[in-house]
Structure formats: structure tokens, C-alpha cells
């Protein structure tokens, strides 16, 4: 506490601090808020995602690929080809126009299988149906973010804040209301990190007990135990494999969490006094690799089952004319053909440079230069003199986004200064979902890919706001001032989300109202 603080008479505790004291004093209140907070924030997320989910009744942006491929895959076991210019007919109910000829699809099948569940439940001609499972995944991601934040912060309030911000953010809303893959990908990525967090908590206690049992008469431990039964890590591998089976960017998550697991194991063994901690940690790293990476591979391979057990998918017989010889001759021909297909997918994904008016390289993302316009419709005779507009832009809430960028920078600096392990966890998530995209400055990519980064940026905001709010040792005056800043920020982002919500959901608004949202010329 600063000397100046001692000279100034303190104020009474803030309203929040008085409420927190009452909750901590009551076990019943604690149980109530542990259930009520995540329930309310998840209900809010569901409301903003499911209300009028079927609007617009048209294939929006890349729904033209994923929705139609999802339905033909559901019927055939693999994506079939569609006639050109068939989107309007599909939306009118002509959903059987696909052919049995395999279509060249450049993303793995799992995301389309998940989209297909909603189409099977509600009908392929239901725009609500083809967005249903994406909305489920987006709503579940909000709850999952709460659970992750609760583990990291130990606070109901600072777990609710990032979940609330995701619930009301435009990027989260739009990617939960359009039949694209990225919202599903984000769910599996965050689920992977949650399982890694649970593994970390469980393993630390087991590791400490195992090391203590190995101590010699002098208290020294040369080698710690190698732990194989890491069921939460295996669960993380299942989820990471599922993420990769939605989009290949899940591979970067596998690499990121792999590095995190190995490094944290190394540091834990050093902290617990293992003399050969570096070599010992690498032994554990090899064991962790062997119990997790093959599991992720099997999950990924299983997502191709429909393609493997049918006969007409793209490249299904690519290896038949020239099967492998030598060491790989034993591999079944369908798997050899699948390998050739994966090579084609890789070449497409790393070399895609098709010009697009809404393309945005990764270096632009932090600045929010070019958000993606996913839908636009204008009609005359309503609203104002120019008419009415229905628009869907995947732009995030600017205050949340730029606040997240600032918070991520704060977290990086704070980690360098404090070596806080929870900060390392969040920064690993940001690095795994952002840095790889910088490798492809010429590739055609879009701002909305940042949906996978967003949960980790919101965690960074939660930590930054906790710093602003003041720690338990701060004076009441300091905490009151900090808490007011937090409240002002949350109110401001809520108001901005309400202002933007019509432009995230395709509501019909006057043209001039839509123009008010174009703060930067590149947002049009």
C-alpha cells in the first residue's frame, strides 16, 4: 500500500465487495451463484443465437459449400457434386439435386456431419435446421468458456465476464448463426484446452505424491514417475482430433497444447526437486505423446469413415492405378487413396490465393481492418429515402475486440514479469490459434477465422479487468475506483452490442442506420 493511501481516509467497501462478503459467508449463496451465473449467461447466449435463427432463408456466404455438402454427405456418405447456381432452388426445397459423383472438398468431414444432424432433424430445406447444430456449438462454447475461466480465476464473477462477453459479441453470434465450420472448430478447440487444464490439475497432485515416495534418505529424487493413465489428456486428444477433423487448423492446437503439456511437466518436476528434471520431463513428454497423438489420429481417421466405406467419393480410387510398393505396400488401397486426397487438400490450402473483396491477412486482424460481410439485401420503399437493408457482418464488438488485443499484450508483459502459469495457459491458446496464420500472408483468409482466438482474448480481458478492479489487499478507495472502470467498460460493450445486433442478425433496418455502423471505410 502506498504512503499516500495511508494518509487519505478510506471509504466504505463497494457494493460489490459487500455482496461478495455476504456470499462468502453463506454456503447456500455460494451454491446458488455457482449454478445461477453459468445458467443465466448460457441462456442469454442461446437467446441471442436461436431467436429467428432461420433468417435469412437463404444460403449465406460459405453456406453454399458447407450446407449443401453436409446434406449430400449425409445421404451418400461423402459430399456429392451439385449443379451450378442451385442455391435458390435448394432454399426453396429442391434439396435432392446433388449427384453421386464425388465432390472435391478441401476440409475434413466432421463439421459437415455435425451440420447434417440439424438438417436430418428439421429437414434439409429448413434454414433453422442447417444452422441448428452450429448454434448449439456456439451456445455450448459460452458455457465452456465459463468453466475454463472459473478454473483459472477461481471467481464466479470473473468467470462470468468472459462468458458474457462471448455471449453478446458479434463474431460469436454470427458464427453461431451461420452454417459454417469455424464455430464448431472453436468449440472443440476450447474443449481441448479445458481437458488440458483438468489434466494439469489432476497430475500435479499425483506427481507430487509420486516424487515424495521416491525420495532417498537424504530427500533427493533423481527420477520422477512416468504417468501413463492421463485420462483427461486422452480426452483432450479426442477433442483435438475432432477439431482437426473439422478444419486442419486443429493441427496447430495439437502442437500448441503438446508444447504446453511438455513444458509444464518439465517445470513441475524441477519445482518439486527432481534432480534430473530435464531428462525426466522429456521421458514424460514421450509418454504423453504416445497416449495422446495416436488417439487424435484415430479420431481424425474415423471422421472419414463415410468416404472409406463407400465407393464414389472424390479420389476414392486415386491409388488404384499406382499402389504403394516397398515398406508401405501393406497399407490398404482405400487408405492409400485417402493419403493422396490429403496431399491434394494440403496443396489447395497452402496455395489458395483467389482474390476476394473481403480477404484479410492475419497481420490485419488485430486492427480489425476488413471484417467479412456475409449477407446483404436492400429494398426500396421502406425505412428512409434510400430504402431498407438486411445485412450480416461478422465484425466483433469493436470495444471487446480491441480490448482483447490490449489485454493480450498486457498478459504477455505480465507473464514475462511474473511467470504466472494461468497467463501461460491463455497465451498458449492465443499463440496456437493466431501465430500459424502469419505463415501465409498471401493466402486468401478472412477476419472471421479469429473466432477460434476470441475465447482466449476474452480470458485475457477477464485477467486484465481483475487487475483493474483491485486485489484483496488494495484499499476500499482503490477497489471502488477500479470496479467503476470495470462496470463502465461492461456497460459500454453491452450498449454497443445492442446497437450492432441488427447488423449481426440480418434484421431489416433503414439504410442510414446501417451506415452508422461503418466507422471505418474498410468496414463497408
C-alpha positions in Angstrom: 0.0 0.0 0.0 1.4 3.4 -1.0 2.1 6.0 1.7 -0.4 8.4 0.1 -3.1 5.8 0.5 -2.4 5.7 4.3 -2.8 9.5 4.6 -6.2 9.6 2.8 -9.2 8.4 4.8 -10.6 5.2 3.3 -14.1 4.9 2.0 -16.6 2.1 2.9 -16.4 -1.1 0.9 -18.1 -1.0 -2.5 -21.5 -2.5 -3.2 -19.8 -5.4 -5.0 -17.4 -6.0 -2.1 -20.3 -6.0 0.4 -22.2 -8.5 -1.7 -19.1 -10.7 -2.1 -18.7 -10.8 1.7 -22.3 -11.9 2.1 -21.9 -14.7 -0.5 -18.7 -16.0 1.1 -20.4 -16.1 4.5 -23.2 -18.3 3.2 -22.7 -21.8 1.7 -26.2 -21.6 0.3 -25.5 -18.3 -1.5 -22.2 -19.8 -2.9 -24.1 -22.9 -4.3 -26.8 -20.6 -5.7 -24.4 -18.4 -7.7 -22.2 -21.3 -8.8 -25.3 -22.6 -10.7 -27.1 -19.4 -11.4 -24.3 -17.5 -13.1 -23.4 -20.1 -15.8 -27.1 -20.9 -16.3 -28.1 -17.2 -16.9 -25.2 -16.4 -19.2 -25.8 -19.6 -21.2 -29.5 -18.8 -21.5 -28.6 -15.3 -22.8 -26.2 -16.8 -25.4 -28.9 -19.3 -26.5 -31.5 -16.5 -26.8 -29.2 -14.3 -29.0 -28.3 -17.3 -31.2 -31.6 -19.2 -31.6 -34.2 -16.4 -31.9 -35.1 -16.1 -35.6 -32.2 -18.4 -36.4 -33.7 -19.4 -39.8 -33.5 -15.8 -41.1 -32.5 -15.2 -43.8 -33.9 -18.2 -45.6 -31.0 -18.3 -48.0 -27.6 -19.8 -48.2 -25.3 -17.2 -46.5 -21.7 -16.8 -47.6 -19.9 -20.2 -47.5 -23.1 -22.0 -46.5 -23.3 -22.6 -50.2 -20.5 -25.1 -49.7 -20.9 -26.5 -46.2 -24.7 -26.8 -46.1 -25.1 -28.5 -49.4 -22.0 -30.7 -48.9 -23.4 -31.6 -45.4 -26.7 -32.8 -46.9 -25.2 -34.8 -49.8 -22.6 -36.3 -47.4 -25.5 -37.2 -45.0 -27.3 -39.0 -47.9 -24.3 -40.5 -49.7 -21.6 -40.9 -47.0 -19.4 -38.4 -48.9 -20.0 -35.0 -50.5 -21.6 -35.2 -53.9 -21.5 -32.6 -56.7 -24.3 -30.1 -57.2 -25.3 -28.3 -60.4 -24.2 -24.7 -60.7 -26.3 -21.8 -59.5 -28.6 -24.1 -57.4 -28.6 -22.1 -54.1 -32.1 -20.5 -54.6 -33.6 -23.8 -55.7 -32.0 -25.5 -52.6 -33.6 -22.9 -50.3 -36.9 -23.4 -52.0 -36.8 -27.1 -51.1 -35.2 -28.8 -54.0 -32.6 -30.5 -51.9 -32.1 -33.6 -54.0 -30.3 -32.1 -56.9 -26.9 -33.5 -56.0 -25.3 -36.3 -58.0 -23.5 -39.4 -56.8 -20.2 -38.1 -58.3 -17.8 -37.2 -55.6 -17.1 -33.5 -55.0 -13.7 -32.1 -54.3 -13.9 -30.8 -50.8 -10.9 -29.2 -49.1 -11.9 -29.6 -45.4 -12.3 -32.9 -43.4 -15.9 -34.3 -42.9 -16.7 -34.0 -39.2 -18.0 -30.4 -39.3 -20.3 -31.3 -42.2 -21.6 -34.4 -40.3 -22.4 -32.2 -37.4 -24.3 -29.6 -39.6 -26.1 -32.6 -41.2 -27.6 -33.6 -37.8 -29.6 -30.4 -37.7 -30.7 -30.9 -41.3 -31.8 -34.5 -40.5 -33.7 -33.3 -37.5 -35.6 -30.4 -39.1 -35.4 -31.1 -42.8 -32.7 -30.1 -45.4 -34.8 -27.2 -46.6 -35.0 -25.6 -43.2 -32.6 -22.8 -42.7 -33.1 -23.2 -39.0 -32.1 -26.8 -39.4 -28.9 -26.2 -41.3 -27.8 -23.7 -38.6 -29.1 -25.6 -35.6 -26.0 -27.5 -34.6 -23.8 -24.5 -35.2 -26.0 -22.6 -32.8 -25.8 -25.4 -30.3 -22.0 -25.4 -30.6 -21.8 -21.6 -30.2 -24.0 -21.7 -27.1 -22.1 -24.6 -25.6 -18.9 -22.6 -26.2 -20.1 -19.8 -23.9 -20.8 -22.3 -21.1 -17.4 -24.0 -21.7 -15.6 -20.6 -21.6 -17.3 -20.0 -18.2 -16.0 -23.4 -16.9 -12.4 -22.7 -18.2 -12.4 -19.2 -16.7 -13.8 -20.5 -13.3 -10.9 -23.0 -13.2 -8.4 -20.3 -14.0 -9.6 -17.5 -11.8 -11.5 -19.3 -9.0 -14.1 -16.5 -9.2 -17.7 -16.7 -10.3 -17.7 -13.1 -11.3 -14.5 -13.2 -13.4 -15.7 -16.4 -15.0 -19.0 -14.9 -15.9 -17.4 -11.8 -17.5 -15.6 -13.6 -20.4 -18.6 -15.8 -20.9 -21.0 -12.8 -21.0 -18.7 -11.0 -23.5 -18.7 -14.0 -25.8 -22.5 -14.3 -25.4 -23.0 -10.7 -26.7 -20.1 -10.4 -29.1 -20.9 -10.1 -32.8 -18.3 -12.6 -34.0 -19.5 -15.2 -31.6 -23.2 -14.5 -32.6 -22.7 -14.5 -36.3 -20.5 -17.7 -36.3 -23.2 -19.3 -34.2 -26.0 -18.3 -36.7 -24.5 -19.3 -40.0 -23.8 -22.8 -41.2 -20.0 -22.6 -41.3 -17.3 -24.7 -39.8 -15.5 -22.2 -37.7 -17.9 -22.1 -34.7 -17.8 -25.9 -34.4 -14.0 -25.8 -34.7 -13.9 -23.2 -31.8 -16.0 -25.4 -29.6 -13.6 -28.4 -30.0 -10.5 -26.2 -29.5 -11.8 -24.7 -26.3 -12.9 -28.2 -25.1 -9.3 -29.4 -25.8 -7.9 -26.7 -23.6 -10.4 -27.4 -20.8 -9.4 -31.0 -20.7 -5.7 -30.0 -20.7 -6.5 -27.7 -17.7 -8.2 -30.6 -15.9 -5.2 -32.9 -16.7 -2.8 -30.3 -15.3 -4.8 -30.0 -12.0 -5.0 -33.8 -11.5 -1.4 -34.6 -12.5 0.2 -32.1 -10.1 -1.1 -33.8 -7.1 -0.2 -37.3 -8.4 3.2 -36.1 -9.4 4.0 -34.6 -6.0 2.9 -37.8 -4.3 4.9 -40.0 -6.7 8.1 -37.9 -6.2 7.7 -37.8 -2.4 7.5 -41.6 -2.4 10.8 -41.9 -4.4 12.9 -39.7 -2.1 16.1 -41.3 -0.8 17.4 -41.0 2.8 18.7 -37.5 2.0 15.4 -36.4 0.5 16.8 -36.4 -3.1 14.9 -37.6 -6.1 16.8 -38.4 -9.3 13.8 -39.6 -11.3 10.1 -38.9 -11.0 7.3 -41.2 -12.0 6.3 -41.6 -15.7 2.5 -41.3 -15.7 0.6 -43.1 -18.4 -3.0 -43.0 -17.1 -3.7 -39.4 -18.0 -7.4 -39.8 -18.9 -8.0 -36.0 -19.2 -5.1 -35.7 -21.6 -6.6 -38.6 -23.7 -9.9 -36.7 -23.6 -8.0 -33.6 -24.9 -6.6 -35.7 -27.7 -10.1 -36.9 -28.7 -11.2 -33.3 -28.8 -8.1 -32.0 -30.7 -8.6 -34.8 -33.2 -12.2 -33.7 -33.6 -11.1 -30.1 -34.1 -8.6 -31.3 -36.8 -11.4 -33.4 -38.4 -13.4 -30.1 -38.8 -10.6 -28.0 -40.1 -6.9 -28.6 -40.3 -6.1 -25.6 -38.1 -6.8 -28.1 -35.3 -3.3 -29.4 -36.0 -1.8 -26.2 -34.6 -3.8 -26.8 -31.4 -2.3 -30.2 -31.1 1.1 -28.8 -31.4 0.4 -25.9 -29.1 -1.1 -28.0 -26.3 1.7 -30.5 -26.8 4.3 -27.9 -26.1 2.3 -26.6 -23.1 2.0 -30.1 -21.6 5.7 -30.9 -22.0 6.9 -27.6 -20.7 4.6 -27.6 -17.7 5.7 -31.2 -16.9 9.3 -30.1 -17.0 8.8 -27.1 -14.8 6.7 -29.1 -12.3 9.5 -31.7 -11.9 12.1 -29.0 -11.4 9.9 -27.2 -8.9 9.3 -30.5 -7.0 13.1 -31.1 -6.7 13.7 -33.8 -9.3 17.5 -33.7 -9.9 17.3 -34.9 -13.5 14.2 -32.8 -14.2 15.0 -32.0 -17.8 15.6 -35.6 -18.9 12.8 -36.8 -16.6 10.4 -34.3 -18.2 11.3 -35.4 -21.7 10.6 -39.0 -20.7 7.2 -38.0 -19.5 6.8 -35.9 -22.7 7.3 -39.1 -24.8 4.8 -41.0 -22.7 2.3 -38.1 -23.1 2.8 -38.1 -26.8 2.2 -41.9 -27.1 -1.0 -41.8 -25.1 -2.5 -38.8 -26.9 -1.3 -38.2 -30.5 -2.3 -41.7 -31.8 -5.8 -41.1 -30.2 -6.2 -37.8 -32.1 -5.1 -39.5 -35.3 -7.7 -42.3 -34.9 -10.4 -39.7 -34.2 -9.4 -37.8 -37.4 -9.3 -41.0 -39.4 -12.7 -42.1 -38.1 -14.3 -38.9 -39.4 -13.5 -40.3 -42.9 -15.5 -43.5 -42.4 -18.3 -42.5 -44.8 -15.7 -41.8 -47.5 -13.9 -45.1 -46.8 -16.8 -47.4 -46.8 -18.4 -46.0 -49.9 -17.1 -46.2 -53.4 -17.6 -42.9 -55.3 -16.1 -40.1 -53.1 -13.5 -37.8 -54.6 -10.2 -39.6 -55.1 -11.7 -42.7 -53.6 -9.6 -44.9 -56.1 -6.8 -42.4 -56.6 -4.2 -45.0 -55.5 -5.6 -48.0 -57.5 -3.5 -47.4 -60.7 -0.3 -46.9 -58.8 -0.4 -48.5 -55.4 2.5 -48.1 -53.0 5.4 -50.5 -53.1 8.1 -51.4 -50.6 7.5 -50.6 -47.0 4.0 -49.1 -47.5 2.7 -51.8 -49.8 0.8 -53.3 -46.8 -1.4 -50.2 -46.4 -4.9 -50.9 -47.7 -5.7 -49.2 -51.0 -8.6 -47.0 -49.6 -6.1 -45.6 -47.0 -3.5 -45.0 -49.8 -6.1 -43.2 -51.8 -7.1 -41.1 -48.7 -3.4 -40.2 -48.3 -3.4 -38.9 -51.9 -6.5 -36.9 -51.2 -4.9 -35.4 -48.1 -2.0 -34.3 -50.2 -4.4 -32.6 -52.7 -6.1 -30.8 -49.8 -2.8 -29.6 -48.4 -1.7 -28.2 -51.7 -5.0 -26.3 -52.1 -5.0 -25.0 -48.5 -1.4 -23.6 -48.6 -1.7 -22.1 -52.2 -5.2 -20.6 -52.2 -4.7 -17.0 -53.5 -8.0 -16.4 -55.2 -8.8 -12.6 -54.9 -11.7 -11.8 -52.6 -13.0 -8.4 -51.7 -13.3 -9.4 -48.0 -10.0 -11.2 -47.7 -7.9 -10.1 -44.7 -4.4 -11.4 -44.0 -3.6 -12.3 -40.4 -1.4 -9.2 -39.8 -4.6 -7.1 -40.2 -6.7 -9.0 -37.7 -5.7 -7.1 -34.6 -6.5 -3.8 -36.2 -9.9 -5.0 -37.4 -9.4 -3.6 -40.8 -11.6 -5.8 -43.0 -14.4 -7.7 -41.3 -16.4 -10.1 -43.5 -19.8 -9.1 -45.0 -21.7 -12.4 -45.2 -25.1 -11.2 -46.4 -26.6 -8.1 -47.9 -30.1 -7.3 -49.2 -31.6 -3.9 -50.0 -35.1 -2.9 -51.0 -36.8 0.4 -51.8 -40.0 1.9 -50.4 -39.3 1.4 -46.7 -37.2 2.9 -44.0 -35.7 6.1 -45.3 -35.3 7.7 -48.8 -32.6 5.1 -49.7 -34.6 2.1 -48.5 -34.1 -0.7 -46.1 -31.1 -3.0 -45.6 -30.7 -6.5 -44.3 -27.0 -7.2 -43.6 -24.9 -9.7 -41.7 -21.4 -8.7 -40.9 -19.1 -10.9 -38.8 -17.4 -7.9 -37.2 -16.9 -8.3 -33.5 -17.9 -5.8 -31.0 -15.1 -3.2 -31.5 -14.7 -2.5 -27.8 -14.5 -6.2 -27.0 -12.1 -6.9 -29.9 -9.7 -4.0 -29.3 -9.9 -4.5 -25.6 -9.0 -8.1 -26.1 -5.9 -7.1 -28.2 -4.8 -4.8 -25.4 -5.5 -7.4 -22.8 -3.4 -10.0 -24.6 -0.5 -7.6 -24.8 -0.9 -6.9 -21.0 -1.0 -10.6 -20.3 2.2 -11.2 -22.3 4.0 -8.5 -20.4 2.6 -9.6 -17.1 3.7 -13.2 -17.8 7.2 -12.1 -18.6 7.4 -10.2 -15.3 5.5 -12.6 -13.0 5.8 -16.1 -14.6 2.1 -16.7 -13.8 1.1 -20.2 -15.0 -2.5 -19.2 -15.7 -1.3 -16.5 -18.0 0.8 -19.0 -19.9 -2.3 -21.2 -20.5 -4.2 -18.3 -22.1 -1.2 -17.1 -24.1 -0.7 -20.7 -25.4 -4.3 -20.6 -26.7 -3.8 -17.3 -28.4 -0.5 -18.4 -30.0 -1.9 -21.7 -31.2 -4.9 -20.1 -32.9 -3.2 -17.0 -34.3 0.5 -17.3 -35.0 0.3 -20.1 -37.6 -1.8 -17.8 -39.9 1.1 -15.4 -40.2 2.9 -18.0 -42.2 0.5 -17.5 -45.1 0.5 -13.7 -45.9 -0.6 -14.3 -49.5 -3.3 -16.9 -48.8 -6.9 -16.0 -49.1 -8.1 -15.9 -45.5 -10.8 -13.9 -43.6 -11.2 -11.9 -40.4 -13.9 -14.3 -39.1 -11.3 -17.1 -38.7 -10.5 -15.2 -35.4 -13.5 -16.8 -33.8 -11.1 -19.5 -32.6 -8.8 -16.9 -31.0 -11.7 -14.9 -29.4 -12.3 -17.1 -26.2 -8.6 -16.7 -25.2 -8.7 -13.0 -25.8 -11.8 -12.8 -23.6 -9.9 -14.7 -20.9 -7.2 -12.1 -21.2 -9.8 -9.4 -20.7 -11.0 -11.1 -17.6 -7.5 -11.2 -16.1 -6.9 -7.5 -17.1 -10.2 -6.4 -15.6 -9.4 -8.3 -12.4 -6.2 -6.3 -12.2 -8.1 -3.1 -12.8 -10.7 -4.0 -10.1 -8.0 -4.2 -7.5 -6.7 -7.1 -5.4 -7.9 -8.1 -1.9 -5.0 -6.1 -0.4 -6.0 -2.9 -2.1 -7.8 -0.1 -0.2 -11.5 0.3 -0.5 -11.0 3.5 -2.4 -8.7 1.8 -4.9 -11.1 -1.1 -5.4 -14.1 1.2 -5.7 -12.3 3.2 -8.5 -11.2 0.1 -10.3 -14.6 -1.6 -10.1 -16.2 1.5 -11.5 -13.9 1.3 -14.5 -14.9 -2.4 -15.0 -18.6 -1.5 -14.8 -18.3 1.3 -17.3 -16.5 -1.0 -19.7 -19.1 -3.7 -19.4 -22.0 -1.3 -19.8 -20.3 0.3 -22.8 -19.8 -3.0 -24.6 -23.4 -4.1 -23.8 -24.7 -0.9 -25.4 -22.6 -1.3 -28.5 -23.7 -4.9 -28.8 -27.3 -3.8 -28.7 -26.5 -1.2 -31.4 -24.8 -3.8 -33.6 -27.2 -6.7 -33.0 -29.5 -5.9 -36.0 -26.5 -5.9 -38.3 -25.2 -9.2 -37.0 -28.5 -11.0 -37.5 -29.9 -9.6 -40.8 -32.7 -7.6 -39.3 -34.3 -5.1 -41.7 -33.1 -1.6 -40.8 -33.1 1.8 -42.6 -30.1 2.3 -44.8 -28.9 5.2 -42.8 -28.9 3.1 -39.6 -26.7 0.5 -41.3 -24.4 3.3 -42.4 -23.9 4.4 -38.8 -22.0 1.1 -38.2 -19.4 1.8 -40.9 -16.9 3.5 -38.5 -14.0 2.8 -40.9 -14.3 2.9 -44.7 -13.0 -0.7 -44.9 -15.9 -2.0 -42.8 -18.3 -1.5 -45.7 
